[in-house]
Amino acid sequence: MKSIQSTWFNEFSEHIDYHCGWLSPGFNLFSWSLSSLQLSKLFNKTELVTDDIGAELASRLQLPYSSIKTNLEAVKHESYLWVSNKLYTYSIQNEPFIHLDTDAYLFNQVDRRLLTASLTAQNFEYDHDNYIQAYQDILTHFKYVPDWICKDAYGRLTAINAGFIGGNDASFFQEFTTVVADFLERNQAELGKCQYDYLNVFVEQLLFKKYADFKNIPIEYISPIEFGPPCDYKMAEFTQLPVHCNYVHITNYKRNPTVCEQMAQRLWLESPKLYERVLTVCRQLEASHHAISQPAALQPVPSPFYRTEHLLNSLQAFSLFNKSAEELEIFIDALPEGQLKVVVTDVFQYECRRQDFSRTLPEPAIFKSHWQHYSQQTNTFLGLPLEVFSRKSIRQSAYCFRIESEWNWAEANEFAGQTADRNLIDNLQTEPAYYETLLYVYPHAGIIREHLLDAINILILDALETTRSIDSVVDGICDQVTDHQSQVDHQQLRDTIINRIRHFLYHGVLEVV
């Protein structure tokens, strides 16, 4: 069985979009490189179907494909109906194949049942919002809807995830592509009445499942988990590598700084040379005559005290921007005593401590050298059997810092339950409490990350202010928790603590002694 991938780049009058939905063009190329690299380790025959731009990039990056075809150059559709490009890629296959998205990565051999199945996909899922909305749009606007596009016997809109898709029945994909093309053509006038983001996923994933059911062809899945609403794939668990995770699919986390950081680090661990080639190509693209992505409006560099200034300016009595610490301190000292002064003082002290931490960090070249050594050591450590891993000693790294505050000032961090829609001004009306925020560095993105700590994380970091074995940390925290919550599931608690420790090790918060 051969493996294939497809990618293409949208060209506009003044630029080429190399973001492809990612946080930056660099992360897009990191991901593509990692995905193709891992695929080449597991399949002797790896093929890329792309356009001219993709072929040139694959050559410059020296991606390990055994063949590259530029079929998409002549047939690729506009960005709003991108699903047609993928379906076309499937349809030109004349032998058994696996198609892997460039934001998906295989880290172990594919199970034989998947390689011998008529059809295979990532996972079974149902009733996600995009399917529900697209189905409603189609029933409302389309004039032609085949009977097989319907809910199942349980009233669900069932689908598959196509991050990993393929099978031995290549003729099914050819027939399916023809059926979909006819479906879209007969409703051409109504397509603009649908939300294309939903329609693309509906066509690629729900229609695939429905047509397979209609043809009575079973589907084998790489993941046994059925994902219903709310959709939380939990398939971006890089911290479980290198041995506790066989497959990662980033899906809708392409603009997630934590996932992007973890993915870039994984590429560096798997192939430092390929990682460096991505950086080189990114620099070349930046220096070319054509912008590598749509120019964004210039955003002012935020003041290190933007939260303090935001609170004061929200009162409409002040207009403070890019003030120094000394200027802000004088201004805050002059405020009348009361709730406003207490809260503003708290956020100002928080931002001062954050600045102090940033000043302690070494020069980028020194930090990069440290991080590379640390990453290699930690990757080996995380690959140990659990019984060996648990006996090892660890401690807090020098490249992290904890800030205590009476209000929550932490920036959005989706992996720590911090959302971007929180309004800091609400703190002016909130009672004080105890908060602790962890600062650590994302070297690939070049940013300091803020992680609001919960009770378990605080207990972990408190325990590791001195060198301790992982076993002793886990046992000690379990004892503390069960003293207050006797009904806790001990194994689940232990697994949670171990996973938190792995996360902190992966991001340089903890280090092996």
C-alpha positions as CSV (number, residue, x, y, z in Angstrom):
1,M,0.0,0.0,0.0
2,K,1.3,3.5,-0.8
3,S,0.9,6.6,1.2
4,I,-0.1,10.0,-0.3
5,Q,-0.4,13.6,0.8
6,S,-1.9,16.6,-0.9
7,T,-1.3,20.3,-0.4
8,W,-1.8,23.5,-2.4
9,F,-1.3,27.2,-2.0
10,N,-3.7,30.0,-2.8
11,E,-2.3,32.7,-5.1
12,F,-3.7,36.3,-4.9
13,S,-2.8,39.4,-6.9
14,E,-0.1,40.6,-4.5
15,H,0.8,37.6,-2.3
16,I,0.8,33.8,-1.9
17,D,-0.9,32.4,1.2
18,Y,1.7,30.2,3.0
19,H,-0.2,30.3,6.3
20,C,-2.8,27.7,5.1
21,G,-4.7,28.3,8.3
22,W,-1.7,28.0,10.6
23,L,-0.4,30.5,13.2
24,S,2.4,31.4,10.8
25,P,3.9,30.2,7.5
26,G,6.8,28.7,9.5
27,F,4.5,26.4,11.6
28,N,2.7,25.3,8.4
29,L,6.1,24.2,6.9
30,F,7.2,22.6,10.2
31,S,4.0,20.6,10.2
32,W,4.2,19.5,6.6
33,S,7.8,18.5,7.1
34,L,7.1,16.5,10.2
35,S,4.1,14.8,8.6
36,S,6.0,13.7,5.5
37,L,9.1,12.7,7.5
38,Q,7.1,10.3,9.7
39,L,5.2,8.9,6.7
40,S,8.4,8.1,4.9
41,K,9.6,6.1,7.9
42,L,6.6,3.8,7.7
43,F,5.8,3.5,3.9
44,N,8.2,2.6,1.1
45,K,6.1,4.5,-1.4
46,T,5.1,8.1,-0.5
47,E,3.6,10.4,-3.0
48,L,2.7,14.1,-3.0
49,V,-0.1,15.5,-5.1
50,T,0.3,19.3,-5.2
51,D,0.5,22.4,-7.4
52,D,3.6,24.1,-8.8
53,I,4.3,26.1,-5.6
54,G,4.0,23.0,-3.5
55,A,6.4,21.1,-5.7
56,E,9.0,23.8,-5.5
57,L,8.7,24.1,-1.8
58,A,8.9,20.3,-1.3
59,S,12.1,20.3,-3.4
60,R,13.6,23.2,-1.4
61,L,12.7,21.6,1.8
62,Q,14.0,18.2,0.5
63,L,10.9,16.4,1.8
64,P,11.2,12.6,1.6
65,Y,8.6,11.8,-1.1
66,S,9.3,9.1,-3.6
67,S,7.3,11.0,-6.2
68,I,5.7,14.4,-6.6
69,K,2.8,15.1,-9.0
70,T,1.6,18.6,-9.8
71,N,-1.9,17.6,-10.9
72,L,-3.6,20.1,-8.7
73,E,-2.0,23.0,-10.6
74,A,-4.6,22.6,-13.4
75,V,-7.6,21.6,-11.4
76,K,-7.3,23.2,-7.9
77,H,-10.4,25.1,-6.9
78,E,-10.7,28.4,-5.1
79,S,-10.1,28.4,-1.4
80,Y,-13.8,28.4,-0.5
81,L,-14.3,24.9,-2.0
82,W,-11.0,23.2,-1.0
83,V,-12.6,19.8,-0.5
84,S,-12.7,19.3,-4.3
85,N,-8.9,19.3,-4.3
86,K,-8.7,16.5,-1.8
87,L,-11.4,14.5,-3.5
88,Y,-9.6,14.8,-6.8
89,T,-6.4,13.5,-5.1
90,Y,-8.3,10.4,-3.9
91,S,-9.9,9.9,-7.3
92,I,-6.7,9.6,-9.3
93,Q,-5.5,6.7,-7.2
94,N,-5.5,3.3,-9.0
95,E,-4.1,1.2,-6.2
96,P,-4.7,0.8,-2.4
97,F,-3.6,3.9,-0.5
98,I,-3.5,5.9,2.7
99,H,-3.9,9.7,2.5
100,L,-2.5,11.6,5.5
101,D,-3.3,15.3,6.1
102,T,-0.2,17.4,6.5
103,D,-1.3,18.3,10.1
104,A,-1.4,14.6,11.1
105,Y,1.6,12.5,12.1
106,L,2.2,8.8,12.4
107,F,4.6,7.6,15.1
108,N,4.3,3.9,14.8
109,Q,3.4,1.2,12.3
110,V,-0.2,1.2,11.1
111,D,-2.3,-1.7,12.3
112,R,-2.5,-4.5,9.6
113,R,-6.4,-4.4,9.8
114,L,-6.2,-0.8,8.4
115,L,-3.9,-1.8,5.6
116,T,-6.2,-4.6,4.5
117,A,-9.5,-2.9,5.0
118,S,-11.7,-1.8,2.0
119,L,-12.1,1.6,3.6
120,T,-10.3,3.2,6.5
121,A,-10.5,6.6,8.3
122,Q,-9.3,8.3,11.5
123,N,-12.4,7.9,13.7
124,F,-16.2,7.8,13.8
125,E,-18.0,10.9,14.9
126,Y,-21.5,12.4,14.9
127,D,-23.6,15.5,15.5
128,H,-20.8,18.1,15.4
129,D,-21.9,21.6,14.9
130,N,-20.5,21.8,11.4
131,Y,-22.5,18.8,10.3
132,I,-25.7,20.1,11.9
133,Q,-25.4,23.6,10.3
134,A,-24.5,22.3,6.9
135,Y,-27.3,19.7,6.9
136,Q,-29.8,22.5,7.8
137,D,-28.4,24.7,5.0
138,I,-28.6,21.8,2.5
139,L,-32.2,20.9,3.4
140,T,-33.2,24.6,3.3
141,H,-31.5,25.6,0.0
142,F,-30.5,22.7,-2.1
143,K,-32.9,21.4,-4.8
144,Y,-31.3,18.0,-5.1
145,V,-30.6,15.9,-2.0
146,P,-30.1,12.1,-2.5
147,D,-32.1,9.9,-0.1
148,W,-28.8,8.5,1.4
149,I,-27.9,11.9,2.9
150,C,-29.9,11.4,6.1
151,K,-29.7,10.8,9.8
152,D,-29.0,7.3,11.1
153,A,-31.4,5.0,13.0
154,Y,-30.6,6.9,16.2
155,G,-31.3,10.3,14.7
156,R,-27.6,11.2,14.5
157,L,-25.6,12.9,11.7
158,T,-22.8,10.4,11.5
159,A,-19.4,11.0,9.8
160,I,-15.7,10.2,9.8
161,N,-12.6,12.3,10.4
162,A,-10.5,12.3,7.2
163,G,-7.1,13.2,8.7
164,F,-6.2,9.6,8.0
165,I,-8.3,8.1,5.1
166,G,-7.9,5.5,2.4
167,G,-8.3,1.8,1.8
168,N,-8.0,-1.0,-0.7
169,D,-11.1,-0.1,-2.6
170,A,-9.7,2.7,-4.8
171,S,-12.7,2.4,-7.1
172,F,-15.0,3.6,-4.3
173,F,-13.1,6.9,-4.1
174,Q,-13.4,7.4,-7.9
175,E,-17.2,6.7,-7.7
176,F,-17.6,8.8,-4.6
177,T,-15.8,11.8,-6.2
178,T,-18.1,11.6,-9.2
179,V,-21.2,11.4,-7.0
180,V,-20.1,14.5,-5.0
181,A,-19.3,16.4,-8.1
182,D,-22.8,15.7,-9.5
183,F,-24.3,16.7,-6.1
184,L,-22.5,20.0,-6.1
185,E,-23.1,20.7,-9.8
186,R,-26.8,20.1,-9.5
187,N,-26.9,22.6,-6.6
188,Q,-24.4,25.1,-8.0
189,A,-26.8,28.1,-7.8
190,E,-27.4,27.4,-4.1
191,L,-23.8,26.8,-2.9
192,G,-23.4,30.5,-2.0
193,K,-26.2,30.3,0.5
194,C,-24.2,27.8,2.6
195,Q,-21.4,28.5,5.0
196,Y,-18.4,27.1,3.1
197,D,-16.4,26.2,6.3
198,Y,-19.2,23.8,7.3
199,L,-20.0,22.6,3.7
200,N,-16.4,21.5,3.0
201,V,-16.2,19.3,6.1
202,F,-19.8,18.0,5.5
203,V,-18.9,16.9,2.0
204,E,-15.5,15.4,2.9
205,Q,-16.5,13.6,6.1
206,L,-20.2,13.1,6.4
207,L,-21.0,12.3,2.8
208,F,-18.1,9.9,2.8
209,K,-19.6,8.0,5.7
210,K,-23.1,8.2,4.3
211,Y,-22.1,6.9,0.9
212,A,-20.0,4.1,2.4
213,D,-23.1,3.1,4.4
214,F,-25.3,3.3,1.3
215,K,-22.9,1.0,-0.5
216,N,-22.7,-1.3,2.5
217,I,-18.9,-1.0,2.8
218,P,-17.6,-1.1,6.4
219,I,-14.9,1.4,7.6
220,E,-12.0,0.6,9.9
221,Y,-10.7,3.3,12.2
222,I,-7.3,4.2,13.5
223,S,-8.9,5.5,16.7
224,P,-11.5,3.4,18.5
225,I,-13.0,6.5,20.2
226,E,-16.4,7.7,18.9
227,F,-16.4,11.5,19.1
228,G,-19.8,13.0,19.7
229,P,-20.7,16.6,20.8
230,P,-19.0,18.5,22.2
231,C,-16.1,17.8,19.8
232,D,-12.8,17.4,21.7
233,Y,-10.5,15.1,19.7
234,K,-7.7,15.0,22.3
235,M,-5.4,13.9,19.5
236,A,-2.7,16.5,19.9
237,E,-1.0,14.8,22.8
238,F,2.7,15.5,21.9
239,T,3.6,15.2,25.6
240,Q,2.8,11.4,25.4
241,L,5.6,10.9,22.9
242,P,7.9,9.2,22.1
243,V,6.3,5.9,23.1
244,H,2.8,6.5,24.5
245,C,1.3,8.0,21.4
246,N,1.0,6.4,17.9
247,Y,-0.9,9.2,16.1
248,V,-1.4,12.9,16.4
249,H,-3.8,15.1,14.4
250,I,-3.8,18.8,15.1
251,T,-7.2,19.5,13.3
252,N,-8.6,22.8,14.6
253,Y,-5.5,23.6,16.8
254,K,-3.5,25.1,13.9
255,R,-3.6,28.6,15.5
256,N,-3.0,27.3,19.0
257,P,0.4,28.5,20.3
258,T,0.9,25.5,22.6
259,V,0.2,22.9,20.0
260,C,2.3,24.8,17.4
261,E,5.2,24.9,19.9
262,Q,5.0,21.2,20.7
263,M,4.8,20.3,17.0
264,A,7.9,22.4,16.1
265,Q,9.8,20.9,19.0
266,R,8.8,17.4,17.7
267,L,10.2,18.1,14.3
268,W,13.5,19.3,15.8
269,L,13.8,16.1,17.8
270,E,13.0,13.9,14.8
271,S,15.3,15.8,12.4
272,P,17.3,18.8,13.4
273,K,18.5,19.2,9.8
274,L,15.0,19.3,8.4
275,Y,14.0,21.8,11.1
276,E,16.9,24.1,10.1
277,R,15.9,23.7,6.4
278,V,12.4,25.0,7.2
279,L,13.9,28.0,8.9
280,T,16.2,28.6,5.9
281,V,13.3,28.4,3.5
282,C,11.2,30.8,5.6
283,R,14.0,33.3,5.5
284,Q,14.3,32.9,1.8
285,L,10.5,33.5,1.3
286,E,10.6,36.5,3.5
287,A,13.4,38.0,1.4
288,S,11.7,37.2,-1.9
289,H,10.0,39.9,-4.0
290,H,6.5,38.4,-3.2
291,A,5.0,38.6,0.3
292,I,4.8,35.1,1.8
293,S,1.3,35.8,3.2
294,Q,-1.4,38.4,3.2
295,P,0.1,41.6,4.7
296,A,-1.4,42.2,8.1
297,A,-2.1,45.7,9.4
298,L,0.9,46.8,11.5
299,Q,0.1,46.2,15.2
300,P,1.9,48.2,17.9
301,V,4.2,46.2,20.1
302,P,2.3,45.9,23.4
303,S,3.6,47.7,26.4
304,P,5.0,45.3,29.1
305,F,2.4,47.1,31.3
306,Y,-0.5,46.8,28.9
307,R,-2.8,45.3,31.5
308,T,-2.1,48.1,34.0
309,E,-2.6,50.8,31.4
310,H,-5.8,49.0,30.1
311,L,-7.4,49.1,33.6
312,L,-6.5,52.8,34.1
313,N,-7.6,53.8,30.6
314,S,-10.9,52.0,30.9
315,L,-12.0,54.5,33.5
316,Q,-11.9,57.2,30.8
317,A,-10.1,59.5,33.1
318,F,-6.7,58.6,31.9
319,S,-4.8,58.2,28.7
320,L,-1.7,56.1,29.4
321,F,0.3,54.3,26.7
322,N,3.8,52.8,26.8
323,K,4.7,54.4,30.1
324,S,7.8,53.2,31.9
325,A,7.6,51.3,35.2
326,E,8.8,54.4,37.1
327,E,6.2,56.6,35.5
328,L,3.4,54.2,36.3
329,E,4.6,53.7,39.9
330,I,4.4,57.4,40.5
331,F,1.0,57.6,38.9
332,I,-0.4,54.7,40.9
333,D,1.1,56.0,44.2
334,A,-0.9,59.2,43.6
335,L,-4.2,57.4,43.3
336,P,-6.7,57.8,46.1
337,E,-6.9,54.9,48.6
338,G,-9.6,52.4,47.7
339,Q,-10.4,49.3,45.6
340,L,-9.1,50.8,42.3
341,K,-5.7,51.5,43.8
342,V,-5.5,48.0,45.3
343,V,-6.4,46.2,42.1
344,V,-4.1,48.3,39.9
345,T,-1.2,47.9,42.3
346,D,-1.8,44.1,42.1
347,V,-1.6,44.0,38.3
348,F,1.3,46.4,38.2
349,Q,3.3,44.2,40.5
350,Y,2.4,41.2,38.4
351,E,3.7,42.8,35.3
352,C,6.8,44.0,37.0
353,R,7.6,40.5,38.1
354,R,7.0,39.3,34.5
355,Q,9.5,41.9,33.3
356,D,12.0,40.7,35.9
357,F,11.7,37.2,34.7
358,S,12.3,38.2,31.0
359,R,15.5,40.0,32.0
360,T,16.9,36.8,33.6
361,L,16.7,34.9,30.3
362,P,20.0,34.3,28.5
363,E,20.7,35.5,25.0
364,P,18.7,33.7,22.3
365,A,21.8,31.7,21.0
366,I,22.7,30.5,24.5
367,F,19.1,29.6,25.3
368,K,18.7,27.7,22.0
369,S,21.8,25.7,22.8
370,H,20.5,24.9,26.2
371,W,17.0,24.0,24.8
372,Q,18.4,21.6,22.2
373,H,20.4,19.7,24.8
374,Y,17.4,19.7,27.2
375,S,15.0,18.5,24.6
376,Q,17.1,15.6,23.6
377,Q,17.7,14.5,27.2
378,T,14.0,14.9,28.1
379,N,12.8,13.1,25.0
380,T,14.9,10.1,26.0
381,F,13.6,10.4,29.6
382,L,9.9,10.6,28.5
383,G,10.4,7.4,26.5
384,L,11.3,5.3,29.5
385,P,9.0,2.6,30.8
386,L,6.7,4.0,33.5
387,E,8.3,2.0,36.3
388,V,11.8,3.4,35.4
389,F,10.5,6.9,34.6
390,S,8.8,7.1,38.1
391,R,12.0,6.4,39.9
392,K,13.9,9.2,38.3
393,S,14.6,12.5,40.1
394,I,13.5,15.9,38.8
395,R,13.3,19.5,39.9
396,Q,12.1,22.9,38.8
397,S,14.1,24.4,35.9
398,A,15.8,27.8,36.1
399,Y,13.8,28.9,33.1
400,C,10.4,29.3,34.8
401,F,9.0,31.7,37.3
402,R,5.9,31.8,39.5
403,I,3.9,34.9,40.3
404,E,1.4,35.2,43.2
405,S,-1.4,37.7,42.8
406,E,-4.8,38.5,44.4
407,W,-6.6,38.7,41.0
408,N,-6.3,36.6,37.8
409,W,-4.1,38.5,35.3
410,A,-2.9,35.6,33.2
411,E,-3.0,35.8,29.5
412,A,-5.2,33.3,27.5
413,N,-3.8,29.8,27.6
414,E,-6.2,27.2,26.3
415,F,-4.3,24.3,28.0
416,A,-4.7,25.9,31.4
417,G,-8.4,26.8,31.1
418,Q,-7.7,30.5,30.4
419,T,-10.0,31.9,27.7
420,A,-9.4,34.9,25.5
421,D,-12.9,36.4,26.1
422,R,-12.2,37.2,29.8
423,N,-12.4,40.9,30.5
424,L,-9.7,42.1,32.9
425,I,-11.8,45.1,33.9
426,D,-14.1,42.7,35.7
427,N,-11.4,42.3,38.3
428,L,-12.3,45.8,39.5
429,Q,-15.6,44.3,40.8
430,T,-14.2,41.0,41.9
431,E,-13.2,40.1,45.5
432,P,-9.5,39.2,46.0
433,A,-8.4,35.6,46.2
434,Y,-5.2,33.6,45.7
435,Y,-3.8,33.1,42.2
436,E,-0.5,31.7,41.1
437,T,0.7,32.0,37.5
438,L,3.6,30.1,36.0
439,L,5.8,31.8,33.4
440,Y,7.9,29.7,31.0
441,V,9.4,30.1,27.5
442,Y,8.2,28.9,24.1
443,P,11.6,29.0,22.2
444,H,10.2,28.2,18.7
445,A,7.7,31.0,18.9
446,G,10.0,33.3,20.9
447,I,7.4,34.1,23.6
448,I,6.9,33.9,27.3
449,R,3.8,31.8,28.1
450,E,1.6,32.4,31.2
451,H,-0.1,29.4,32.8
452,L,-2.6,29.9,35.6
453,L,-2.0,27.1,38.0
454,D,-4.6,24.9,39.6
455,A,-4.2,23.2,42.9
456,I,-2.6,20.0,41.5
457,N,0.0,22.0,39.5
458,I,0.8,24.1,42.6
459,L,1.3,21.0,44.6
460,I,3.6,19.6,41.9
461,L,5.8,22.7,41.7
462,D,5.9,23.2,45.4
463,A,7.1,19.6,45.8
464,L,9.8,20.1,43.2
465,E,11.4,23.2,44.6
466,T,13.9,20.7,45.7
467,T,15.0,17.5,43.9
468,R,12.6,14.6,44.3
469,S,11.8,11.4,42.6
470,I,8.6,11.3,40.6
471,D,7.3,8.5,42.7
472,S,7.7,10.5,45.9
473,V,6.0,13.5,44.3
474,V,3.0,11.5,43.1
475,D,2.6,9.6,46.4
476,G,2.9,12.8,48.4
477,I,0.3,14.7,46.4
478,C,-2.1,11.7,46.4
479,D,-1.8,11.6,50.2
480,Q,-2.6,15.4,50.5
481,V,-5.6,15.2,48.1
482,T,-7.1,12.1,49.7
483,D,-6.8,13.7,53.2
484,H,-9.4,16.2,51.9
485,Q,-11.3,14.1,49.3
486,S,-11.6,10.5,50.5
487,Q,-13.7,9.4,47.5
488,V,-11.2,10.3,44.9
489,D,-10.3,7.8,42.2
490,H,-6.6,7.0,43.1
491,Q,-5.5,5.7,39.7
492,Q,-7.1,8.6,37.9
493,L,-5.4,11.0,40.2
494,R,-2.0,9.4,39.7
495,D,-2.5,9.4,36.0
496,T,-3.4,13.1,36.1
497,I,-0.3,14.0,38.1
498,I,2.0,12.0,35.8
499,N,0.5,13.7,32.7
500,R,1.0,17.1,34.3
501,I,4.6,16.3,35.1
502,R,5.1,15.1,31.5
503,H,3.6,18.4,30.2
504,F,6.0,20.5,32.4
505,L,9.0,18.4,31.4
506,Y,8.1,18.8,27.7
507,H,8.0,22.6,28.1
508,G,11.2,23.0,30.2
509,V,9.4,23.8,33.4
510,L,10.9,20.8,35.1
511,E,14.3,19.1,34.4
512,V,15.9,15.7,35.0
513,V,18.6,15.6,37.6
